[in-house]
Amino acid sequence: MRSTFALVAALAAREVASHATFQDLWVNGVDYGAQCARLPLSNSPVTDVSSNNIRCNANSGAVAKKCPVKAGDTITVEIHQQPGDRNCNAEAIGGAHYGPVQVYMSKVSDASSADGSAGWFKIFADTWAKGSGGSGDDDYWGTKDINTCCGRMDVPIPKDIASGDYLLRAEALALHTAGSSGQAQFYMTCFQLTVSGGGSAAPATVSFPGAYKASDPGILVNIHAAMSGYTAPGPAVYSSGSTRKAGGACAGCESTCKPGSGPAGTLTASPQPSQTSSPGGGNGGGNGGGSGGGSGCSVQAYGQCGGNGYTGCTKCASGTCKALNDYYSQCS
């Protein structure tokens, strides 16, 4: 039998390639991309649950835009290993990074400036279900579902929450090395929303940091052994929220949405970032975006302008092209 030590060592060898980032948001099948996402500075995880980074990751800060959502709408969060990558041929979060996927919301006065210190309530969870193989590695997990569905997971917005601004926090918890304290890996991104058509509900909240402890049974756990049950960290899902049974089939936007195939939508702050190109546009390079594009090729504020493997426009219509990491630079 393969030892747990050997398994952990093999998984650790794949760590760099297997990290991931929630980076794109859909609203009722409309692709808003990363426009209202507080993109993390890297695709590396947060492991210290007592750090303020457990709120919204170590990100580039608030962005100007807010995605418009109606209470009762279905949003779809999308995660991939590398920023700007929406390829379905590779696992969205690889390296056997098995664990739950949970989504929280926080009511704030202004989503474009909130720091995440306000209370959070859980609106969605896709956690664990026992597999049929008799081994913990055969069990079903939220991250397995998100891999099956090209990195996407549908999340209904509760119908009864009050209208106004919110931060939405999408979290994937990788438990492949979580048999030792401090080794669970949290991948999260906060999205800025403005909700309309809501009710008057004010759900009970928890704080980040504070909601999780390193010793919680859903965080300090050996998932490679057979388990009889699993309790995800944090509070219960809000009564008007929703849960998904791990191992279920892809549905809705998870199975039908194609990036760039629908209208780009209208945001509540300023015109959305867009990119126009013309023949002769240069290839983007590494940090900062490489050489500039040709005449007529420009990227609007908060759009991607560079990164390893990027081949689009690299000239910013305003501002400068700033590297967030090796794989993603944006105009700001």
C-alpha positions in Angstrom: 0.0 0.0 0.0 1.3 3.4 -0.9 2.3 5.2 2.3 0.8 8.5 3.3 4.3 10.0 3.4 5.0 8.9 -0.2 1.7 10.3 -1.3 2.2 13.7 0.3 5.7 13.9 -1.2 4.3 13.1 -4.6 1.6 15.8 -4.2 4.1 18.3 -3.0 6.2 17.8 -6.1 3.2 19.1 -8.2 2.4 22.1 -6.0 3.6 24.9 -8.2 1.7 23.7 -11.2 -1.4 23.0 -9.2 -2.1 26.3 -7.4 -5.2 28.1 -8.6 -7.1 31.4 -8.6 -10.8 32.2 -8.7 -10.7 34.9 -11.4 -13.9 35.1 -13.4 -17.6 35.7 -12.6 -20.8 35.0 -14.6 -24.2 36.4 -13.8 -27.1 34.3 -15.2 -24.8 33.1 -17.9 -23.4 36.5 -18.8 -19.6 36.6 -18.7 -18.1 39.4 -16.7 -14.7 37.9 -16.6 -12.4 39.4 -13.9 -13.9 42.9 -14.1 -15.2 43.0 -10.5 -12.6 40.5 -9.0 -10.0 41.5 -6.5 -7.4 39.2 -8.1 -4.8 37.7 -5.8 -1.2 38.7 -6.4 -0.3 35.0 -7.1 -2.0 31.7 -7.4 -0.5 30.5 -4.1 -2.7 29.5 -1.2 -3.3 31.1 2.2 -2.4 28.6 5.0 -2.6 30.8 8.1 -6.3 31.1 9.2 -5.4 33.8 11.7 -4.1 36.2 9.0 -6.2 38.9 7.5 -5.4 37.3 4.1 -8.0 34.7 4.9 -10.6 37.3 4.0 -9.8 38.0 0.4 -6.4 36.6 -0.1 -3.3 38.7 -0.7 -4.8 40.7 -3.5 -4.1 43.8 -5.5 -6.8 45.7 -3.6 -10.2 46.9 -4.4 -11.2 47.6 -8.0 -13.4 50.3 -9.4 -16.1 48.0 -10.8 -19.0 46.2 -9.3 -20.9 43.4 -11.0 -24.7 43.9 -11.0 -26.8 41.0 -9.5 -30.4 40.7 -8.7 -31.4 38.8 -5.5 -32.3 35.3 -6.7 -29.9 35.4 -9.7 -27.4 32.6 -10.2 -23.8 33.6 -10.3 -21.0 31.3 -11.5 -17.5 31.5 -10.0 -14.7 30.2 -12.2 -11.2 29.1 -11.1 -8.1 28.0 -13.0 -4.5 27.3 -12.3 -3.1 30.2 -14.1 -4.5 33.8 -14.4 -6.2 34.4 -17.7 -6.4 30.7 -18.5 -10.0 29.4 -19.2 -8.9 26.2 -20.9 -11.1 23.1 -20.1 -8.4 20.7 -21.2 -6.4 21.1 -17.9 -7.7 20.6 -14.4 -8.9 23.9 -12.9 -7.2 23.0 -9.6 -4.9 20.0 -10.1 -2.5 18.0 -8.0 -5.3 16.1 -6.2 -6.2 19.3 -4.3 -9.4 17.7 -2.9 -11.6 19.6 -0.5 -14.8 21.7 -0.2 -15.9 24.7 -2.1 -17.8 27.4 -0.1 -19.1 30.8 -0.9 -19.7 33.7 1.5 -21.2 37.2 1.2 -20.6 40.4 3.3 -22.9 43.4 3.3 -20.9 46.6 2.9 -21.6 50.2 2.3 -19.3 50.3 -0.8 -17.9 47.2 -2.3 -15.2 49.2 -4.1 -13.6 50.2 -0.8 -14.6 47.7 1.8 -11.7 45.8 3.5 -13.5 42.6 4.3 -13.7 43.3 8.1 -17.5 43.3 8.1 -19.4 40.1 8.9 -19.7 37.2 6.5 -22.5 34.7 6.0 -22.3 31.5 4.0 -24.6 31.2 1.0 -23.3 28.0 -0.6 -21.4 24.8 0.0 -20.3 21.8 -2.0 -18.3 19.7 0.4 -17.9 15.9 0.6 -19.7 12.6 -0.2 -18.4 9.1 0.4 -17.1 7.3 -2.7 -17.6 3.7 -3.5 -13.9 2.6 -3.7 -13.3 2.3 0.0 -10.4 4.7 0.0 -10.5 8.3 1.0 -9.0 9.3 -2.3 -12.1 7.9 -4.0 -14.5 10.2 -2.2 -16.3 13.0 -3.9 -15.4 16.7 -3.2 -16.4 20.1 -4.2 -13.0 20.7 -5.9 -13.5 17.5 -7.9 -16.9 18.9 -9.1 -15.3 22.2 -10.1 -12.7 20.3 -12.1 -15.4 18.3 -13.9 -17.2 21.5 -14.8 -14.2 23.4 -16.4 -13.5 25.4 -13.2 -17.1 26.7 -12.9 -19.6 26.4 -10.1 -23.1 27.8 -10.1 -24.1 29.6 -6.9 -27.6 31.0 -6.3 -27.8 34.4 -4.6 -30.4 34.3 -1.8 -33.7 35.9 -2.7 -34.3 37.6 0.6 -31.1 39.4 1.3 -31.2 43.2 1.3 -30.3 45.2 -1.7 -27.0 47.1 -1.7 -23.3 46.4 -2.1 -21.6 43.1 -1.1 -18.3 41.4 -1.2 -18.7 37.8 -2.4 -15.9 35.4 -1.3 -15.4 32.2 -3.2 -13.2 29.7 -1.4 -11.7 26.3 -2.4 -10.0 24.4 0.4 -7.4 21.9 -0.6 -6.9 19.2 2.0 -4.3 16.9 0.3 -1.6 17.8 2.9 -4.0 18.7 5.8 -3.0 15.8 8.1 -0.6 18.2 9.7 -1.5 21.5 11.4 -1.1 24.6 9.2 -1.0 22.6 5.9 -4.5 23.1 4.7 -4.5 25.4 1.6 -7.2 28.1 1.1 -7.7 29.5 -2.4 -10.1 32.5 -2.3 -11.0 35.6 -4.3 -13.5 38.4 -3.4 -15.8 39.8 -6.0 -17.5 43.2 -5.8 -21.3 43.1 -6.3 -24.2 45.4 -6.2 -27.4 43.5 -5.4 -30.9 44.8 -6.4 -34.4 43.6 -5.9 -33.7 42.2 -2.5 -35.7 41.7 0.7 -35.0 42.7 4.2 -33.1 39.6 5.6 -30.0 40.3 7.7 -28.3 36.9 8.2 -26.1 36.2 11.2 -22.4 36.7 10.4 -18.9 35.5 11.3 -15.6 37.3 11.0 -12.5 36.5 9.0 -10.1 35.9 10.7 -12.0 34.2 13.5 -14.4 31.9 11.8 -11.8 29.2 11.2 -9.3 27.5 13.6 -6.3 25.5 12.5 -7.6 22.6 14.6 -11.1 22.5 13.2 -11.9 18.9 12.1 -12.7 20.2 8.6 -9.2 21.8 8.3 -7.0 19.4 10.3 -7.9 16.1 8.6 -6.4 13.2 6.7 -8.5 12.8 3.6 -6.4 9.9 2.3 -7.9 7.5 4.8 -11.4 6.2 4.7 -13.8 8.7 6.3 -17.3 8.2 7.7 -18.2 11.9 7.5 -16.9 15.4 7.0 -17.8 18.7 8.6 -16.8 21.8 6.6 -15.2 24.7 8.5 -17.2 27.8 9.3 -20.9 28.4 10.0 -23.8 26.5 8.5 -25.1 27.7 5.2 -27.6 30.5 5.6 -31.2 29.2 5.6 -32.0 30.8 2.3 -28.7 29.7 0.8 -28.0 26.4 -1.0 -25.9 23.3 -0.9 -24.8 20.9 -3.6 -24.1 17.2 -3.2 -20.5 16.4 -4.2 -20.3 14.1 -7.2 -23.3 15.5 -9.0 -23.4 16.3 -12.7 -22.6 19.8 -14.1 -25.7 21.9 -14.8 -26.6 25.3 -16.0 -23.7 27.6 -16.8 -21.3 25.0 -15.5 -22.0 22.9 -18.6 -23.2 25.4 -21.2 -21.3 28.7 -20.7 -18.5 29.6 -23.1 -16.2 32.5 -22.4 -16.8 35.4 -24.8 -19.9 33.9 -26.4 -22.5 36.2 -24.8 -22.9 39.9 -24.0 -20.3 41.4 -21.8 -22.8 43.1 -19.6 -22.9 46.6 -18.1 -21.2 47.3 -14.8 -22.4 49.7 -12.1 -19.3 51.8 -11.9 -17.6 52.8 -15.1 -17.6 51.3 -18.6 -16.2 47.7 -18.5 -12.7 47.0 -19.6 -12.5 46.0 -23.2 -9.8 45.2 -25.7 -9.7 46.2 -29.3 -7.1 44.9 -31.7 -5.9 45.4 -35.2 -3.4 43.7 -37.5 0.2 44.1 -36.3 -0.6 43.9 -32.6 2.5 42.7 -30.7 2.7 39.7 -28.4 2.5 40.2 -24.7 5.6 39.1 -22.8 6.2 38.3 -19.2 5.9 40.8 -16.3 4.6 44.1 -17.6 3.3 42.7 -20.9 6.2 42.7 -23.2 6.2 44.8 -26.4 3.3 47.1 -27.3 0.7 46.4 -29.8 0.3 48.0 -33.2 -1.7 51.1 -34.1 -5.3 50.9 -32.8 -4.6 48.1 -30.4 -5.2 49.1 -26.8 -6.5 47.8 -23.5 -8.9 49.7 -21.3 -8.5 50.1 -17.5 -8.4 46.8 -15.5 -8.0 44.7 -18.6 -5.2 42.2 -19.2 -2.2 43.6 -21.0 0.5 41.0 -20.4 1.8 38.0 -18.7 3.6 34.7 -19.7 1.8 33.2 -22.7 -0.5 36.2 -23.2 -0.7 37.2 -26.9 -3.1 40.2 -26.9 -2.8 43.9 -26.9 -0.2 45.3 -24.5 -0.7 49.1 -24.8 -2.9 50.7 -22.1 -5.5 53.2 -23.3 -4.9 54.9 -19.9 -2.5 54.2 -17.0 0.3 51.7 -17.2 0.6 47.9 -17.6 1.4 46.6 -14.1 2.4 43.0 -13.4 0.3 41.3 -10.7 2.3 38.1 -11.1 4.3 36.2 -13.8 1.1 35.3 -15.7 -1.1 38.4 -15.4 -0.5 42.1 -15.9 -3.4 44.6 -16.1 -3.8 48.3 -17.0 -4.3 50.5 -14.0 
